[in-house]
Structure formats: C-alpha cells, structure tokens
Amino acid sequence: MCLEEPEPTSSESDSDLDSGESGDGDGDSGDGDGDSGDGDGDDDSGDGDGDGDGDEGNCEAGETWCDGICVDTSIDLEHCGSCGHACEVVDGNGACSEGVCAPTLGNCVATGEPLVSCSEACAAQGKVCAAGGCGGRTLTWHGNLDSCNSFIGSAGGGPCSLPTEPVTNYYRCCCGEQ
C-alpha cells in the first residue's frame, strides 16, 4: 500500500523558503549580518575592495590594496604613504621612505632680478626647500636651459636662502613635500 504525505498547511511552511531567502533570519539572502553577503557589515556584496572578487584579504602583513595590487606604502613610489600618492624621481633623487617622498630637484629657474631664493622657488612649486636634501645638494647650477633640462651642471650646498648671487643662467633647487 502506498501512502502519500499530506501537503503542509500554511502554518507549517517556512516563509523564508517560500520567499526565496536563505533562511538565516535577517531578511536578506546573505550570511546573517544584515547585508547581502560578504560579512563586513556594509551594504555591498563584495570583499570590501569594491570589485567583489574577494582578493583584498590576500595582502601580506604591512601591505595595502591599491589599484588592484598589494603594495608596501612605506616604500612604493606610486603609493607612498597612501594609495595613489606618487613620488617624483628627478636626476636620481627621490624615493619613498617610511611612507614619505624624499626631496627632488625642482623646476629650472632662470636667474634674474630679483634673484629668487630656493625657499621661494620651491614654494612656487607647492613644495618646501630641503637644504642638502638631494645627495647633499641644495641647488644645481646650469649654463643654459638645455643643460638645465638635461641635468648637466654643478652642485651647490648651503642654506635655502641661496642663491644670493647668480653663478650661471639657470638653477634647480632641492624641494620636498610640505
């Protein structure tokens, strides 16, 4: 004899199953934290890095997820101190050390009247003068614009109040971030 099981009554049915939800009790289709599935408590369904593929958590200790890769922001030139903060390297000067960009040689400055100090030249570029900060140099002297653009010249040390007298037609100052 074959017996059929009776159909459940509406009071016996699981409303989560009828509505297509997972049945975790929070009214969404996820993992019970109130969002749609990644467990981080926010309203997205990804892994927290915005692309939803679960790879952000794979960075080594001391690394940060930036532009789709894990980087060490204490030394990375493209992500120094934070994602997207790039350091300049000019004529071999510049680096990222402990999350801070090292000073570099600034733009070419024509000697003229009045002569502009390295403090003023760097400030005009949104930076601060770094006395001796570019391999012991505060500034470099260049005979013409071509040699300045090619970094062919002589180095000078001293304070950021230099230059006080023109030595050649152009110079570059050692400038760092503010």
C-alpha positions as CSV (number, residue, x, y, z in Angstrom):
1,M,0.0,0.0,0.0
2,C,1.4,3.4,-1.0
3,L,0.9,6.3,1.4
4,E,1.2,9.9,0.3
5,E,2.4,12.5,2.7
6,P,-0.1,15.3,3.3
7,E,0.6,18.8,1.9
8,P,1.8,21.2,4.6
9,T,-0.6,23.8,5.8
10,S,0.3,27.5,5.6
11,S,1.2,27.4,9.3
12,E,3.7,24.6,8.8
13,S,5.5,26.1,5.8
14,D,8.8,28.0,6.0
15,S,8.2,31.6,4.9
16,D,11.9,32.1,4.1
17,L,11.8,29.2,1.7
18,D,8.6,30.4,0.1
19,S,10.1,33.9,-0.5
20,G,13.4,32.6,-1.9
21,E,15.5,33.8,1.0
22,S,18.3,31.8,2.6
23,G,16.6,31.4,5.9
24,D,19.3,32.9,8.1
25,G,16.7,35.0,9.9
26,D,17.8,38.6,8.9
27,G,15.6,39.0,5.9
28,D,18.3,39.1,3.3
29,S,19.9,36.5,1.1
30,G,23.3,36.7,2.8
31,D,25.2,35.5,5.8
32,G,23.3,36.9,8.8
33,D,25.0,40.3,9.2
34,G,22.3,42.4,7.5
35,D,24.0,42.9,4.2
36,S,23.9,40.8,1.1
37,G,26.7,38.5,1.6
38,D,30.4,39.4,2.3
39,G,30.3,39.5,6.1
40,D,31.7,43.0,6.5
41,G,28.5,44.7,7.7
42,D,28.2,47.2,4.9
43,D,25.6,47.2,2.1
44,D,27.7,45.8,-0.7
45,S,28.1,42.2,-1.6
46,G,31.9,42.2,-2.3
47,D,35.0,41.7,-0.3
48,G,35.5,45.3,0.7
49,D,37.8,46.4,-2.1
50,G,35.0,47.4,-4.5
51,D,35.5,44.8,-7.2
52,G,33.6,42.0,-5.4
53,D,36.2,39.3,-6.1
54,G,37.5,38.5,-2.7
55,D,41.1,39.3,-3.2
56,E,41.7,42.3,-0.9
57,G,42.2,40.0,2.1
58,N,45.2,38.3,0.4
59,C,47.7,41.1,1.0
60,E,50.7,40.3,3.2
61,A,51.1,42.0,6.6
62,G,52.3,45.5,6.0
63,E,50.8,45.8,2.6
64,T,47.8,47.8,1.4
65,W,45.4,47.1,-1.5
66,C,46.0,49.8,-4.2
67,D,44.8,49.9,-7.8
68,G,44.3,46.1,-7.9
69,I,47.6,45.0,-6.3
70,C,49.1,44.7,-2.8
71,V,51.8,47.3,-2.1
72,D,54.0,48.3,0.7
73,T,53.1,52.0,1.1
74,S,56.2,52.6,3.2
75,I,58.4,52.2,0.1
76,D,56.3,52.1,-3.0
77,L,56.9,55.1,-5.4
78,E,53.4,55.1,-6.8
79,H,51.6,54.7,-3.5
80,C,53.9,56.3,-0.9
81,G,52.1,56.6,2.5
82,S,48.7,56.1,0.9
83,C,47.2,54.8,-2.3
84,G,47.8,57.0,-5.3
85,H,50.3,59.3,-3.7
86,A,53.2,59.1,-6.2
87,C,56.8,60.3,-5.5
88,E,58.9,62.0,-8.1
89,V,62.4,60.8,-9.1
90,V,64.4,63.6,-10.7
91,D,68.0,63.0,-11.8
92,G,68.4,60.1,-9.4
93,N,66.9,62.0,-6.5
94,G,63.6,60.9,-4.9
95,A,62.3,57.8,-3.2
96,C,59.6,56.7,-0.8
97,S,61.0,56.0,2.6
98,E,58.8,55.2,5.6
99,G,55.8,56.4,3.7
100,V,57.2,59.9,2.9
101,C,58.5,61.1,-0.5
102,A,62.2,62.1,-0.5
103,P,63.1,65.6,-1.8
104,T,63.9,66.0,-5.6
105,L,65.3,68.7,-7.8
106,G,62.6,71.2,-8.7
107,N,61.9,73.0,-11.9
108,C,64.5,75.1,-13.8
109,V,64.6,78.7,-12.6
110,A,66.1,81.5,-14.7
111,T,68.5,83.8,-12.8
112,G,67.0,87.3,-12.9
113,E,66.3,90.4,-10.9
114,P,65.4,90.0,-8.3
115,L,67.1,86.6,-7.7
116,V,64.7,84.1,-6.2
117,S,65.9,82.0,-3.3
118,C,65.4,78.2,-3.2
119,S,62.8,78.7,-0.4
120,E,60.8,80.9,-2.8
121,A,61.4,78.8,-5.9
122,C,60.2,75.6,-4.1
123,A,57.2,77.4,-2.6
124,A,56.1,78.5,-6.1
125,Q,56.0,74.8,-6.9
126,G,53.9,73.9,-3.9
127,K,56.9,72.5,-2.0
128,V,59.5,73.4,0.6
129,C,63.2,73.8,0.2
130,A,65.3,70.8,1.5
131,A,68.8,72.2,2.3
132,G,71.3,69.5,1.3
133,G,68.4,67.1,0.7
134,C,69.3,66.0,-2.8
135,G,72.5,64.0,-2.3
136,G,74.0,66.8,-0.3
137,R,72.9,69.4,-2.8
138,T,70.6,72.4,-2.1
139,L,70.7,73.5,-5.7
140,T,72.4,72.8,-9.1
141,W,73.7,75.5,-11.5
142,H,73.2,75.2,-15.3
143,G,74.7,77.3,-18.0
144,N,71.5,77.3,-20.2
145,L,68.0,75.9,-20.4
146,D,69.1,72.9,-22.4
147,S,71.7,71.9,-19.8
148,C,69.2,72.6,-17.0
149,N,66.6,70.3,-18.7
150,S,69.3,67.7,-19.2
151,F,70.6,68.0,-15.6
152,I,74.1,68.9,-16.8
153,G,75.5,71.3,-14.3
154,S,77.3,71.8,-11.0
155,A,76.1,71.2,-7.5
156,G,75.9,73.6,-4.6
157,G,75.2,73.2,-1.0
158,G,74.2,75.7,1.6
159,P,71.0,77.1,3.1
160,C,67.7,77.6,1.3
161,S,68.3,81.3,1.2
162,L,70.6,80.6,-1.7
163,P,71.2,81.7,-4.4
164,T,72.2,85.2,-3.4
165,E,74.3,85.9,-6.5
166,P,73.9,84.3,-9.9
167,V,76.6,81.9,-10.9
168,T,75.1,80.8,-14.2
169,N,71.8,81.5,-16.1
170,Y,69.7,78.7,-14.6
171,Y,69.4,76.7,-11.4
172,R,67.3,74.0,-9.8
173,C,66.6,73.8,-6.1
174,C,66.1,70.7,-3.9
175,C,62.5,70.7,-3.0
176,G,60.4,68.4,-0.7
177,E,56.8,67.9,0.1
178,Q,55.1,70.3,2.5
